[in-house]
């Protein structure tokens, strides 16, 4: 589906892939300006990489940038909630994707009781979906991902549920869904370790899910996180291991087979909230980083390296196995060294893990950089988070939502405000929640951060267990941006796992195309966003496709959505 603007003219450029333009090594700081180009081409060739084309629909003008100085967001209410007595871990996830093919991002919101669909019928206008699926039947939903699992050109929906069957909802292209989870082999997930805990494969306590080409055969596989039964009477002292997580490999024909034995026992033992699939060491294979509840008591958050399609535990050699109750994760390069960094949102203390590439480890810089919750306003239990550029100044800021949970394991109180931390030029993070109007007190779990209406600014969708949830539609400003969507042939149509590098002068920024695996219970659209300050053009856009081939384009205007299609 092409992005269409009646006020613009498409510009199509062609580039060929290559394998000698290195995508590794440190990225250097710098600055470059320049006027918008009138035309551009780029080509470097090898026989192994087919050509790609870029379609740019023309700059999107912000009609009133001064309005952003008055107020950052226009807020819409109405996302569903559950009753207060159900303040548990499951529920309040959110999925974003263009399900009806109109070029705008729609939402599906999960909760303990029911799910609800929201169709974006016009820019920034959301209406309860009139049809599509019997959302009222989708209870106990925790995590969802928008993913084109069958590569037919529309986004399907995979919903993992806590002690209820998981759902694979196949899209007909117009936003109407049919559950094919049983036929696809994704209904059940793993066997519980203790049958006395009232769990069967059909009713696995699943939480989030993440998709990617784990075995590099060209199709999308999926990891489903398993949490577990929590006995409030004997909690902590004798809780035992969690329910195993599951790995399903795609057969390439719309069905999947269980390959959970390719994950180490450390992954299975945790009470996992989020599995993240990300190529951390840049060897072309997606690694697995899991966020675990009760990390200080049972199994810590832990990293496993992908060795030819089998995950092998890192055993904390990289310093990423942290002993916290990890609720959410944000991913991005925060110290401009070309390596990925991680924000682990947790109960009591976040972990802001910055890379030290010279020694090959990550260290916690949450206190040093100021990325901590404010205890004075009760920011205690942090759930979903994302590292995204909220002010389009080129660096990644932090969005973290908070919320009370009813449990006997540790003190937690009602009234925990959400937060935004902006990254400064010195790398320090400063909370601006009050100034930005994002300090709403609610019992949140997931947060979706994406440019929902194609105006170039990151919007936020935040369901809440005590409802109503909120959609924060960002007002546009004068700063530049580029949003990139990818398409290729084969069974990974949206190029999940691809890395997009954008260069201006001697500074390069990178984003990864995800299908689940960040925030909490959340899956965003398969696209990447760059804030670009006052730059009117981009020197180079480079795509590292999931199979390792490269495509390069030069001299691309900013303030527009571009689509790159591999032939």
C-alpha positions, 0 to 999 in steps of 0.5 A: 500500500503506497503512501499517497499525498495529493499535494506531492509528486512521487520521485522514484530512484533506483539503487543496487545492493552491495556488500563492501560498504561496511555497516560495522564500527563506531559512528562519528558525530558531525553535521551537514546541511544543504538544499533539497535535491532536485534529483538523485541516483545511487548505484553500487553493484554486486551480482548477489544483490538485486536492485531496489527502488525508493518512492518518495511522495514529497515533503509534508508541510506542517501548517502551524508549527507554533501550535506545538510550542503551546501544547505538545499533544492533542489527547483522545480518550476512550481506550477500554479498561478492566475493573480495578480488582483485576490490576494484574500483569495481563492486559493493557497491551496495544498493537498498531498497524494499517489493517484496512489499507488506507495508509493510516495506523489503526489500533487494537487494544488488549485488556483483561476482559475484552479487546477493542479495535480502533480504526483511523478513518482520517488523520488523527481521527479514531473510531471504534472499528464497526466490524473486523472481529469479535473483539469482545471475545478476546479476553486475557490478552497480554501481547499483540504483534502486527505482522504479515505472516503469510506475505500476502501484502496485509498485516495480520495480528498475533495475540498472546493470552494469559491462560487462554488460547493464543490467536493468529488473526489472518487479515483479508486486506480490509481489516476483517480477521479470521482466527487461523491459529489452530491450523497454523500450529500456533494455538498451543505453546509449550507444556507446563513444568508442573501440571498441578498448577492448572496449566495445559498447552492450550492454556499456557500463560503467554505474555508477549511475542516477537517475530523474525527470521531466526534460521535465515531461511527467508520466512518469519518465525516467532518466540512466545514468552511464557510467564507462569503461575504465581502463588501469592501465599508462598510467593518468592520463597518457593515459587519455582521456575516459570512456564517455558517460552516457545519458539515456533519455526515457520514451514514457509506454507503458513504453518509452524513447528515447535522448536523450543529446544533451540532455546537454553534452559535459562530462557525457559525458567524465567517468568518472561514478559518480553522476548526481543529478537535483535542482531546485537553482535551484527553477525546477521543472526537475530539474538534473543534478549528476554525481560523476566519478572522476578529477575532478582528471585528466580531467573534474571533478564538474560541474553542468548546468542544465535548460533546458526539458528540455535540460541546459546546462553551468554551467561552474562559475559556481556553484562546484560543479564540484570537482576530486576523485575524487568517489565519492558525494554527499549532499544537504540544506540544511545551513546553514538558508538554504533552499538545497540543500548537498552532501557530495561524498565523495572519495578523499583529501578530501571536499568539504562545499559550503555555499551562499552565496545572496547571491552565488549560489555554493557554497564548501567548508567541509569543514575549517571544519566538521570533515567530514573523514576521520580519517587516523589511522585510515585513513579515506582513500577515501570512497565512499557517503554520505548526509545524514540525521538520525541522532539525530532532533534536526532537523538532518542528520548525515553517514554516510560509508563507506570502502574500499580499492580495488585500483589503480595510480593512487594508494596505498590500503590495507586496513582503512578504517573507516566513519564517522558525523558528527553536526551540532551546534547551531553547524553543526560536524560531530563524528565519533561512529563509535566511540561509535555502533559504526559504525567497522567496518573493511571495504571498503565502497562503498554505504550505504543510509540509511532507516527500514527498519522504520517505527520512526522512526529511520534504519537503515543497510545497508552491503554490503562487498566483503570481507563479510559486509555489515551491517544496522544497525537503529537502536534507537528513542529518545524524540525525535519524527519524521515519515515522509512517503510520497506518491502521485499519479495518472499515470505518476509515481505516487510523485511522484519529485522532489517537495519536502516542507516541514515547518514548526514555528513559524518554522522550515521543513525540506525534503526531496526524494523521490529515485529514485537519485542519492545515496550510491553505487550505491544507491537508497532507498525513495521517501519522506522522513524528518524528525527532530523532537526534542521536538515533538509536532505539526507546524504545517504540511506542504506538498508541492510536487508535481513539476508545481509544484502545492501541497498544505498540511496543518496540525496533524499529530501527530509520531511516525507515518508519514503518506501523502499522496495527490493525487486 
